[in-house]
Amino acid sequence: MNISALDHLVLTVASIEATCAFYGDVMGMETKTFAGGRTTLHFGDQKINLHLAGHEFEPKADTALPGTADLCFITQTPIHEVVETLNAQSVSIIEGPVPRTGAIGPLNSVYFRDPDGNLIEVANRAGG
């Protein structure tokens, strides 16, 4: 096997509406609905499928619960503008900007939580 990319991931959430509002308003993701009313968040060439807690689609993770994810997103937006956006949206920053190590090199990262308590890291590749 030679894995080359991540197509999508699934978040189990307490509220589809609150999740879509947060990821749309704060992070600029686009909400789409597909087959049978399933909801997704789109960004770049990827998507996040949303499952409502207690009403997950099969197959699913053994322990599918809101607030159990730790995700890192790369942005071209300068990290100081990310901080300004978070502040303007009244999103509490947990840490950052701080240097971190990403999959292909150094990052400048800021950490916060989504409505379910998932840890979200938004980062620029070093020099961004």
Secondary structure, DSSP 8 states (H G I E B T S, - for coil): -------EEEEEES-HHHHHHHHHHTT--EEEEEGGGEEEEEETTEEEEEEETTS--SS--TT--TT--EEEEE-SS-HHHHHHHHHHTT--EEEEEEEEE-SSSEEEEEEEE-TT--EEEEEEETT-
